[in-house]
């Protein structure tokens, strides 16, 4: 049972005693960043007829930057999980308690996630707040271009038609809520695996950061090289390679955008391309946990949970009394016969 994991409770107690002020400061910084992104986008939407494009670009870059900060913070939290035991020379004592390698791995990983959960909440909140702003920005930009191209008072067919895709909008909201926590789970798992491998927090953070950001660098490089034609930023959102780099931020915006001439067929496209970042993050998560489990076992942890004396004693009593009870029952049956 996860709730009975002694390593998890020990890590949570350590966080409560040693880092409450740091966690409050981090939560305040995350909320300030989220408020700055939402406030900046709201201000840009009030500045003229072309403000929709500027606000969309600002929200996209701001969400990319905020996601990168959350990735780095999650990696650092995971990198301190096992390295702290080696630096404090308490790893041998932890192993000698008889706690299984699986419990040690899960306890360290879940405690690392708990430490940065405030950043995930802030990122999910800012994504939710930017969704209606992005809808408004896209609608404003499309209407301005349409009225500029056509005469809005001549014929009815010249007017713009804007609709909504309910299922895509609902999935976009779901992606905005879930993806930050999937990102945190994957990055903390990477940090814990690197911590178990290197035994030092700085080197573990660098190693996990390289593993996480190499796919981002490759996809960004591939996207910019392939589409290096001075395309406006609203066209960058259509490139599938960027969806792997930003943890689905682009796809989230694509799924909630209005249905109009510019966006026909893109809602299904965004849903199918969402499998890329999801597969990448879950691959990081599973492989990191498996590597951590193997390393922890090789460092002396037991493959299975060792039972305490309080758990073993009742089993010994049962093994002793059950044969006696069976013999007594057989003797009573023979006497009655």
N, C-alpha and C positions, 0 to 999 in steps of 0.2 A: 504494500500500500504506500502511495506517495506521501500521504499525510503522516505516516509513521516512520518516515525516513529520518534517522537521527542526523545525517549529514546536512540535510536541508534545514532542519531546525537549528542546527549549530551555526550554519552560515547566516540564516536570518537573524539569529541573536547577535552575531558579530556585526552585521550591518546596523542593527538597532543601537548597539553600544558605541560604535566607532564612526559611523558616517551619516548620522541624521541631518546634520547641518549641510553637509555636501549634497545630500539628496534634495533637501529643500531648495538650495541654491540652484541646482540643476533644473528642478521643476519650474522655478521662477524664470530662468533663462529660456527654457523651452516655451513657456507661455508668452514671454515677451517676443520671441521670434515668431510664434504663431500669430500673435496680435499684429506685429509689424507687417507680415505678409498679407493678412486679410485687409488691414487698414490701407496699405499701399495700393492694393488692387482696387479698393473702393474709391480711393482718391483719383486714380488714373481713369476710372470709368466716368468721372465727371468732367473730364477735360476735352471737350470737343467731339467732333463727329468721328474722328479716327481713333478715339481712345480705346475702342474695343480691341484692336490689334495690339496696342501697347500694353494694355492690361493683361491680355492673354500671354504675351511674351514674358512679362514680369512674373506672373503666377507660375509659369512653367519653369523658369530659371530658379525662382525662389523655392519651389517644391523640390527641384533637383538638389539644390544646396542643402535644404533641410534634411532630405533623405540621406545625403552623404554624411551629415553630422550624426544622425541617428545610427548609421552603419558603424562609424568610427567609435562612438560611445559604447555600442554593444560589443564590439570586438575588444575594447579595452576592459570592459567588465568581465568578459569571459577569460581574458588573458591573465587576470589576477586570481582566478579561481583555484587552480592547483599549484601555481607557482608560489602562492603565499604559504602553502604547507611546506614546500621545499626550502624557502628562504627562512622561515621560522623553525625549521628542523622538527616539524611535527608530523611529517608524512609517515614515518615508521610507527609512531604512536597511533595514528589513524588506521593503519593497516593491521596492527596488532589487536585492535578491538574486535576483529572478526567480521566487520561489515563487508558485504559482498562488493565486488567491483561494479556491478550494475547499480547498486544503491549509491556508491560514491559518485559515479558518473552522473546519474540523474540528479542527485542532490546538488552537486556543483553547478550543473547546467541550469536547473530550475531556479536556484538562488541568483545566478547571474541574470537570468531573465527578469526576475522580480526586481532587481536593482535598477534596471533601465526601463521598467514598464511605464514610468511617467513620460519618458520621451515618446514611447509608442502612442500613448493616449494623446499627447500634444500633436503628433504628426497626423493621427487619424482625425482629430478635431479640425486641424487646419485644412485637411483635404476636404472634409465635409463642408466647411464654410466656403471654400473656394469653388465648389461645384456650381451653386447657383450663380456666382459671379461669372464663372466661365460661360454658363448658358447665356447670361445676359450679354456678355462681351461678344460671343459669336453671333447672336441675334442682331446686336447693334451694328456690327461690321457688315453682316450680310444685307441688312436693310439699307444701309448707306450706299453700298456698291450697287444694289438693285435700283434704287431711286436715282442714282447718278447715271446709270446706263439707260433707264427707261423714263418715260414721262408718267409720273404717278397719277395724273388726272385725265389721261386720254381714254384708255380703254381698260376694262376690268382685267383682261389677261395680262396686262403689264404689271399688275400688283404682285408683290411677293407672296408666296405661300410657305408658311412655316408650321410644321407639325412636331409631334413628339413620339418617341418610341418607348412605351412604358416599361417593357421588360428590360430593355437596354439601360434605361435610367436606373431602375431598381438594382440591376447587377453592378452598375457603376458605383452606386452608393455602398453596396456590399464589398466591392473591391477596395474602396477608399477606407473602409473600416478594418478589413481583415489583413490586407497586404503589409501594413506597418508591423504587425505582430508576427507575421511569417518572416519578415526581414529580420526582426530582432531575434527570433528563435534560431534562424540560420547563422547570423553573425555571432551570437553568443556561443553557439556550438563550435564554430570555427575557432573562436578564441580559447575555449576550453581544450579543444584538441591540440592547438598549438602550445598551450600552457603545459599540457601533459607531456608533450614532445620535447620542449626546450627547457623547462623548469625555471625559466626567467620571464617575468612579465614584459619587459621591453622587447626582447627578441620574439616573444610569442605574439605580441601585438603587431609587430612589423610583418611577421610571417603570415598571420591571418589576414592582415590588411592587403598584402600582395595577392593572396589567393582570391580574396573577394573583389579587388579592384582590377585585376588583370582582365577578366571578362568585360568589365565596363570599359576599360581602355581599348580593348580590341574591337568591341562593337561600336564605340564612338569613332574610332579611327576608320573602320570600314564604312560607317555611315557618311562621314565627312568626305572621304576619298571618293566614294561612289557618287555622292550627290554634291560635289563641289562645283556647283553651277550658279552660285550666288542666289540661291532660292530663298525667298522670304521664310521666316521662321515657322509660319503656319503650315508650310509644306514639310518641314522637318518632322512634324508630328506623324506623318504618314509612313515614315521609314520604320520597318519592323526591327531593325537592329537597335534602335534607341529604346525600344520597349524592354529589352534585356538590361540596359544600362540604368534605367531609372525606376526599377521595381514596379513597373506597370503604371507609372504616373501618366504617361502619354495615353495609354489605353483607357485609363479611367476617364480622362477628359474626352476621348473619342466616344465612349459609350454613353455619356450624358449629353452630348451635343444635340441641338435640335435637328429635326429631319427637314432638309431643304435641298436645293439644287446642288450645293457643294458637297453634301454629306450623304448622298444616296449610296446605300450598300456598305458604308463604312462601319456601321454598328456591328454587323456580322463579322466583318474583317477584324475589328478590335477584339471580339469575343474569341475568335480562333487564334489570334496572335497572343492572347493572354496565357496560353499554355507554355510559351517560352520562358518568361520570368518565373512562373510557378514551378516548372520542372527544374530550373536552375537552382532555385532556393531550396526546394525539397531534396535535391541531390546533395547540396552543401550540408544540409541538416543531417541526413541519414549517414553519409560517408563520415562526417566529423564525429558523430556519436559512436559509430563502429570503431573508428581509429582510437578514440578516447578509451573505449572499453578494452580494447586489446592492449594498449599501453599501460593502463591501470592494472590489468592482470599481470603483466610482465614486471611491474614494479612491486609485486608482492601481495596484492589484494587477492582475496579468495574468490574463486569463480562462483561460489554459492554462499548464501548467508549462513554463518555459523550460529547454531542455536545456543542460547544461553543456558546456564544450569537450571534456571527456573522453568525453562521450557522442556529440558531433557528429563528432569526428575519425575514429572507425572507420567511420561512414557515408560520410564523404568518401573514405576509402581504398577502400571497397567500390565506390563509384561510379567511381573511377578505374581500379581493377584489373579489374573484371568485364568492361568493354568490351575491354580489352587481352587478357584470357584468351579472350574469344569470338573476337577477330580472330586470335589465334594458333591456335586450334582450326580455324578455317576455312582458314587457310593450310596447316596440316599435312594437312588432308583433300584440298586441291587438289594438293599435292605428291605425295601417295600415289597420287592418281588419274592 
